[in-house]
Amino acid sequence: MSLKLRNNWKYNGNDSWSWAAFLDDQGSGEMDKVDHVEYILHPTFRDPIRRVDTKEDGFKLATTGWGTFDLKAFVHFKDGSKKKLTHEIELQEEPGAGISQ
């Protein structure tokens, strides 16, 4: 499986970041098999369980926050199977914007 969970960020100042998590299939076309993604955010977030149904931008979930944590995501496939992925959210002041590996 080539699906990977990644994130991008933009530092807003005052220990606040705008960031987004998304799936990356590394050009394999595997994204076409995904029905939706259920993200499990840190419990301090309001509504920490969020479902994204739109394939555009890799089932992107955008939010703001102040610290890193291990994001969990359940990728639900069109065939009814699912796969759990995890990713430590990456946030940096320098550079003020970026994307995780």
TORPA-4810 file (N, C-alpha, C, O; in nm, 3 decimals):
<nodes>
NODE_1_0.085_-0.118_0.000_0.000_0.000_0.000_0.089_0.124_0.000_0.182_0.134_0.080_M
NODE_2_0.059_0.215_-0.088_0.141_0.336_-0.100_0.078_0.457_-0.034_0.136_0.565_-0.037_S
NODE_3_-0.041_0.443_0.025_-0.105_0.557_0.090_-0.027_0.599_0.214_0.016_0.517_0.294_L
NODE_4_-0.012_0.731_0.226_0.062_0.787_0.338_-0.015_0.908_0.388_-0.071_0.983_0.309_K
NODE_5_-0.017_0.928_0.518_-0.078_1.045_0.579_0.030_1.151_0.596_0.138_1.124_0.648_L
NODE_6_-0.001_1.273_0.553_0.094_1.384_0.561_0.023_1.509_0.613_-0.099_1.508_0.630_R
NODE_7_0.099_1.616_0.637_0.036_1.743_0.673_0.118_1.859_0.620_0.238_1.848_0.597_N
NODE_8_0.049_1.972_0.603_0.118_2.098_0.573_0.083_2.196_0.684_-0.009_2.172_0.762_N
NODE_9_0.157_2.307_0.690_0.133_2.404_0.796_0.171_2.544_0.751_0.247_2.564_0.657_W
NODE_10_0.114_2.640_0.824_0.149_2.780_0.810_0.146_2.840_0.950_0.044_2.833_1.019_K
NODE_11_0.258_2.898_0.992_0.266_2.958_1.125_0.193_3.091_1.125_0.220_3.177_1.041_Y
NODE_12_0.099_3.108_1.219_0.019_3.231_1.228_0.075_3.329_1.330_0.027_3.442_1.340_N
NODE_13_0.176_3.287_1.407_0.227_3.369_1.517_0.158_3.332_1.647_0.056_3.264_1.647_G
NODE_14_0.213_3.376_1.757_0.156_3.352_1.890_0.126_3.205_1.916_0.021_3.171_1.971_N
NODE_15_0.219_3.117_1.877_0.205_2.972_1.898_0.078_2.915_1.837_0.014_2.828_1.896_D
NODE_16_0.041_2.962_1.720_-0.077_2.913_1.649_-0.041_2.881_1.504_0.030_2.958_1.438_S
NODE_17_-0.089_2.769_1.455_-0.066_2.726_1.318_-0.197_2.692_1.250_-0.289_2.639_1.312_W
NODE_18_-0.206_2.722_1.123_-0.309_2.666_1.036_-0.245_2.545_0.973_-0.135_2.553_0.919_S
NODE_19_-0.313_2.431_0.977_-0.254_2.311_0.919_-0.363_2.224_0.858_-0.482_2.238_0.888_W
NODE_20_-0.319_2.135_0.773_-0.411_2.042_0.708_-0.346_1.906_0.698_-0.226_1.895_0.672_A
NODE_21_-0.425_1.802_0.721_-0.381_1.664_0.701_-0.444_1.613_0.572_-0.554_1.654_0.536_A
NODE_22_-0.373_1.523_0.504_-0.424_1.471_0.378_-0.357_1.339_0.346_-0.253_1.305_0.401_F
NODE_23_-0.419_1.264_0.255_-0.360_1.140_0.204_-0.274_1.170_0.084_-0.305_1.258_0.004_L
NODE_24_-0.167_1.096_0.071_-0.079_1.104_-0.046_-0.060_0.961_-0.096_-0.013_0.876_-0.021_D
NODE_25_-0.097_0.935_-0.221_-0.079_0.799_-0.276_0.048_0.787_-0.358_0.072_0.684_-0.422_D
NODE_26_0.131_0.892_-0.356_0.261_0.893_-0.423_0.250_0.854_-0.570_0.339_0.788_-0.625_Q
NODE_27_0.139_0.897_-0.633_0.121_0.874_-0.775_0.076_0.734_-0.815_0.075_0.701_-0.933_G
NODE_28_0.039_0.652_-0.717_0.003_0.512_-0.747_-0.139_0.496_-0.802_-0.171_0.393_-0.860_S
NODE_29_-0.224_0.598_-0.784_-0.363_0.587_-0.825_-0.451_0.521_-0.719_-0.571_0.503_-0.740_G
NODE_30_-0.392_0.485_-0.607_-0.466_0.417_-0.500_-0.576_0.505_-0.439_-0.671_0.454_-0.381_E
NODE_31_-0.563_0.636_-0.453_-0.663_0.729_-0.401_-0.800_0.701_-0.461_-0.903_0.726_-0.398_M
NODE_32_-0.802_0.651_-0.584_-0.930_0.622_-0.651_-1.009_0.512_-0.580_-1.130_0.501_-0.603_D
NODE_33_-0.946_0.433_-0.497_-1.012_0.324_-0.425_-1.071_0.368_-0.292_-1.144_0.292_-0.228_K
NODE_34_-1.040_0.491_-0.249_-1.082_0.541_-0.118_-1.222_0.601_-0.126_-1.253_0.679_-0.217_V
NODE_35_-1.307_0.563_-0.030_-1.442_0.618_-0.020_-1.444_0.741_0.070_-1.498_0.845_0.032_D
NODE_36_-1.385_0.730_0.188_-1.377_0.843_0.280_-1.268_0.816_0.384_-1.216_0.705_0.396_H
NODE_37_-1.235_0.921_0.459_-1.133_0.912_0.564_-1.193_0.966_0.694_-1.256_1.072_0.696_V
NODE_38_-1.173_0.892_0.801_-1.216_0.933_0.933_-1.090_0.967_1.014_-1.009_0.880_1.044_E
NODE_39_-1.077_1.095_1.047_-0.961_1.144_1.122_-0.993_1.145_1.272_-1.104_1.182_1.312_Y
NODE_40_-0.896_1.104_1.352_-0.909_1.107_1.498_-0.805_1.206_1.549_-0.686_1.176_1.557_I
NODE_41_-0.852_1.325_1.584_-0.766_1.432_1.634_-0.740_1.414_1.784_-0.803_1.330_1.850_L
NODE_42_-0.648_1.492_1.837_-0.622_1.494_1.981_-0.753_1.528_2.053_-0.831_1.608_2.003_H
NODE_43_-0.778_1.468_2.170_-0.906_1.490_2.238_-0.933_1.634_2.282_-1.046_1.666_2.319_P
NODE_44_-0.832_1.721_2.279_-0.855_1.861_2.315_-0.926_1.939_2.204_-0.974_2.050_2.228_T
NODE_45_-0.933_1.882_2.083_-1.005_1.947_1.974_-1.155_1.932_1.994_-1.203_1.828_2.041_F
NODE_46_-1.229_2.035_1.958_-1.374_2.023_1.954_-1.408_1.927_1.839_-1.351_1.937_1.731_R
NODE_47_-1.498_1.836_1.862_-1.534_1.734_1.762_-1.407_1.663_1.710_-1.373_1.679_1.593_D
NODE_48_-1.339_1.587_1.794_-1.211_1.526_1.755_-1.222_1.415_1.649_-1.121_1.377_1.591_P
NODE_49_-1.340_1.363_1.625_-1.357_1.263_1.519_-1.425_1.332_1.401_-1.538_1.380_1.411_I
NODE_50_-1.354_1.335_1.288_-1.404_1.408_1.172_-1.394_1.322_1.046_-1.293_1.257_1.021_R
NODE_51_-1.499_1.324_0.970_-1.507_1.246_0.847_-1.495_1.339_0.726_-1.559_1.444_0.721_R
NODE_52_-1.412_1.300_0.630_-1.396_1.376_0.506_-1.431_1.283_0.390_-1.373_1.177_0.374_V
NODE_53_-1.529_1.326_0.310_-1.580_1.246_0.199_-1.530_1.291_0.062_-1.550_1.221_-0.037_D
NODE_54_-1.466_1.406_0.055_-1.427_1.460_-0.074_-1.282_1.424_-0.107_-1.190_1.447_-0.029_T
NODE_55_-1.265_1.367_-0.225_-1.134_1.317_-0.270_-1.037_1.431_-0.303_-0.916_1.414_-0.294_K
NODE_56_-1.090_1.546_-0.342_-1.005_1.658_-0.381_-0.903_1.688_-0.272_-0.935_1.687_-0.153_E
NODE_57_-0.782_1.716_-0.314_-0.672_1.749_-0.223_-0.642_1.637_-0.124_-0.596_1.662_-0.013_D
NODE_58_-0.669_1.512_-0.163_-0.632_1.398_-0.080_-0.716_1.381_0.045_-0.664_1.345_0.150_G
NODE_59_-0.847_1.408_0.035_-0.936_1.397_0.152_-0.884_1.487_0.264_-0.872_1.446_0.379_F
NODE_60_-0.855_1.611_0.227_-0.791_1.708_0.317_-0.881_1.751_0.432_-0.999_1.781_0.413_K
NODE_61_-0.823_1.753_0.551_-0.887_1.807_0.671_-0.806_1.928_0.715_-0.689_1.915_0.749_L
NODE_62_-0.866_2.047_0.715_-0.797_2.170_0.753_-0.847_2.218_0.888_-0.967_2.212_0.917_A
NODE_63_-0.753_2.266_0.971_-0.788_2.316_1.104_-0.676_2.406_1.154_-0.583_2.436_1.080_T
NODE_64_-0.686_2.450_1.278_-0.579_2.527_1.343_-0.546_2.462_1.476_-0.627_2.388_1.532_T
NODE_65_-0.426_2.488_1.526_-0.385_2.431_1.653_-0.256_2.493_1.701_-0.200_2.582_1.637_G
NODE_66_-0.209_2.442_1.816_-0.090_2.501_1.878_0.019_2.399_1.908_0.128_2.438_1.952_W
NODE_67_-0.005_2.270_1.886_0.098_2.173_1.919_0.088_2.047_1.836_-0.013_2.022_1.769_G
NODE_68_0.193_1.967_1.842_0.197_1.844_1.766_0.133_1.729_1.844_0.122_1.735_1.967_T
NODE_69_0.092_1.626_1.773_0.034_1.506_1.832_0.031_1.398_1.725_0.052_1.426_1.607_F
NODE_70_0.004_1.276_1.766_-0.011_1.166_1.671_-0.154_1.164_1.618_-0.248_1.132_1.691_D
NODE_71_-0.168_1.197_1.493_-0.298_1.194_1.426_-0.324_1.052_1.378_-0.235_0.988_1.321_L
NODE_72_-0.444_1.004_1.401_-0.484_0.873_1.350_-0.589_0.896_1.241_-0.667_0.990_1.248_K
NODE_73_-0.589_0.808_1.142_-0.688_0.816_1.036_-0.727_0.675_0.995_-0.642_0.587_0.981_A
NODE_74_-0.856_0.655_0.976_-0.906_0.529_0.921_-0.948_0.558_0.778_-1.039_0.636_0.753_F
NODE_75_-0.879_0.492_0.686_-0.908_0.506_0.544_-1.010_0.398_0.509_-0.982_0.279_0.523_V
NODE_76_-1.127_0.439_0.465_-1.234_0.347_0.428_-1.236_0.334_0.276_-1.251_0.434_0.205_H
NODE_77_-1.221_0.212_0.229_-1.216_0.187_0.085_-1.354_0.154_0.030_-1.444_0.113_0.103_F
NODE_78_-1.370_0.173_-0.099_-1.497_0.147_-0.166_-1.538_0.001_-0.158_-1.657_-0.030_-0.169_K
NODE_79_-1.443_-0.090_-0.138_-1.475_-0.233_-0.129_-1.518_-0.274_0.013_-1.543_-0.392_0.038_D
NODE_80_-1.527_-0.177_0.106_-1.570_-0.205_0.242_-1.457_-0.229_0.340_-1.483_-0.234_0.461_G
NODE_81_-1.336_-0.244_0.295_-1.222_-0.263_0.385_-1.176_-0.128_0.440_-1.216_-0.023_0.390_S
NODE_82_-1.091_-0.133_0.543_-1.035_-0.009_0.597_-0.893_-0.032_0.644_-0.853_-0.145_0.672_K
NODE_83_-0.819_0.076_0.653_-0.678_0.073_0.692_-0.652_0.187_0.789_-0.695_0.300_0.764_K
NODE_84_-0.583_0.158_0.900_-0.547_0.261_0.996_-0.409_0.318_0.961_-0.315_0.243_0.938_K
NODE_85_-0.400_0.450_0.958_-0.273_0.519_0.937_-0.249_0.614_1.054_-0.344_0.663_1.115_L
NODE_86_-0.123_0.639_1.086_-0.088_0.737_1.188_0.020_0.830_1.133_0.097_0.794_1.044_T
NODE_87_0.022_0.950_1.188_0.120_1.050_1.144_0.138_1.151_1.256_0.040_1.204_1.309_H
NODE_88_0.262_1.179_1.292_0.287_1.285_1.389_0.278_1.419_1.317_0.355_1.447_1.226_E
NODE_89_0.183_1.502_1.359_0.164_1.634_1.297_0.292_1.714_1.314_0.347_1.725_1.424_I
NODE_90_0.339_1.769_1.204_0.462_1.849_1.203_0.424_1.996_1.191_0.354_2.036_1.098_E
NODE_91_0.472_2.078_1.285_0.450_2.223_1.287_0.583_2.290_1.317_0.652_2.251_1.412_L
NODE_92_0.619_2.390_1.238_0.746_2.460_1.260_0.725_2.610_1.248_0.642_2.658_1.171_Q
NODE_93_0.804_2.685_1.326_0.803_2.830_1.311_0.892_2.871_1.194_0.861_2.966_1.123_E
NODE_94_1.003_2.800_1.176_1.096_2.825_1.065_1.120_2.694_0.993_1.175_2.603_1.055_E
NODE_95_1.085_2.676_0.871_1.016_2.777_0.790_0.872_2.794_0.836_0.812_2.703_0.894_P
NODE_96_0.817_2.912_0.811_0.683_2.947_0.855_0.573_2.872_0.783_0.458_2.877_0.826_G
NODE_97_0.607_2.805_0.676_0.511_2.721_0.603_0.587_2.604_0.547_0.705_2.616_0.514_A
NODE_98_0.521_2.491_0.535_0.589_2.373_0.481_0.498_2.254_0.472_0.378_2.263_0.495_G
NODE_99_0.558_2.143_0.438_0.486_2.017_0.423_0.571_1.905_0.480_0.693_1.902_0.461_I
NODE_100_0.507_1.813_0.550_0.579_1.703_0.612_0.624_1.603_0.506_0.573_1.601_0.395_S
NODE_101_0.720_1.521_0.543_0.765_1.416_0.454_0.681_1.297_0.478_0.699_1.194_0.414_Q
</nodes>
